[in-house]
Amino acid sequence: MNAGIISTGHDYPDGVLTNADLEKLVETSDEWITTRTGIKQRHKAADDEYTSQFGVRAAQKAIDRANISIDDIEIIVCATTTPDQILPSTGCLIQKELGANNAAAMDVVAACSGFLYGITMVESMIRTGQIKHALVIGAEVLTKYVDYSDRSTCVIFGDGAGAAILGPVAEDKGILATKIMSDGRYDEQLFAPGGGSRNGWTPEVLENRDNCFKMRGNELFKVAVRSMSKVSKEMLEKTGYTVDDVKMVIPHQANQRITDAVASRLKVPEEKVYSNIAEHGNTSAASIPIALDECLRDEKIVEGDLVLMTAFGGGVTWGGTLVRF
């Protein structure tokens, strides 16, 4: 069976943190943030909000649009780097709230590439007949892991969730190619060293804010552009398509400069590259499913269109997926 994306949904907090708001928290400006990232605002969860809440709401929208029963879902994969708690997985907590009692549930920790990791995993399960329907979610509350004294990271991240239902589709549709990769040698390009079993939650960790994200942006930029461009070309070469055949490229919304550089390397015209980073910021694993749902809702993608998705994240991880809708 061919596996395809049959419905999507997304959700995000009502709270919004604008560049003007950040100017009051850290030494920065709207011009500085916009020039370097393309971001104008980002959604921010309230103190009493958490990852699974947004994952549940995004998933429920996708389920409703798929016109399937909750009992039809046989696996839930939640991609997140900001779980509700250490144990159980956020996937299991989402399963509980949805009442998807016939499903296996798990988390995938692959940072911004997590949604494509999940897609790659369940695609083969559907194609080989192990399951029929899967729910893949990207959900993050990144603003709770941001150091608001570090202007290089605190201006970037936002919160939200996106979800997709995957299932069998016609022979001429579905996921045509997908690939995931990683290279742990770049682990300290984007990382949070505290809070785990190595460094724990010591007073020193908290004082140094080592439980928050740290990034070495210049080197990360180069690796991200190179990796996303390479895997995108591989997806097209594997299937015999060219960029001219692609209706829309949906990259992970990391930074507008990265998006522009990848588009330039692929020789994709601006109108074929979707960007919502100005409104949402970088939502890590949630960024591609949110963008995909926006494209489908606004009919920027319609039946028969070829869509290329590509992502890059801490780890480092990256991936690409080519889909015919």
CORTASUL-V644258 format. One line per field, one symbol per residue. ss: DSSP state (~ for helix, > for strand, _ for the rest). psi: psi as a letter, one per 30 degrees, with the letter a starting at -180 (. if undefined). burial: # if it has 9 or more other C-alpha atoms within 8 Angstrom, else .. A space follows every 10 residues. Layout:
BEGIN
ss=???
psi=???
burial=???
END
This chain:
BEGIN
ss=_>>>>>>>>> >____>>>~~ ~~~______~ ~~~~~~~___ >>>_______ ~~~~~~~~~~ ~~~~~~___~ ~~__>>>>>_ _________~ ~~~~~~~~__ ___>>>>>__ ~~~~~~~~~~ ~~~~~~~___ ___>>>>>>> >~~~~_____ ~~~~__>_>> >>>>>>>>>_ ___>>>>>>> >>_~~~~~~> >_________ __~~~~~___ ___>>_~~~~ ~~~~~~~~~~ ~~~~~~~~~_ __~~~__>>> >____~~~~~ ~~~~~~___~ ~~>>__~~~~ _>___~~~~~ ~~~~~~~___ _____>>>>> >>>___>>>> >>>>_
psi=kkkljfllll lllfkkjlee efffeljale eeeeeffgke llkkklegll efeeeeeeee eeeeffhllf ffkfkkjjjk gilelekale eeeeeeefgi fgllkllkjg bfgeeeeeee efeeeeegge lekljkkjkk ifffgkjgfj ffeffeklla kllkkkakll eglajekkkk lljffgegej ljflfafefa hleeeeefhf flkkkieeee eeeeeeeeee eeeeeeeefg llfffkekkj lkiekeeeee eeeeefhkle fgjkkgfeff ajgbffeeee eeeeeeeghf klkfkkkkkk lklkellllk kkkk.
burial=########## ###..####. .##..#.### ..##.##### #####....# ########## ###..#...# ########## ####....## ######.#.# ..#.####.# ########## .######... ########## ###..##... #.######## #########. ..######## ..#...#.## #####...## #...##..## ######...# #..######. ###.###... #.#..##### #########. ###..#.#.. .######### ########## ###.##.... #...###### ########## #####
END
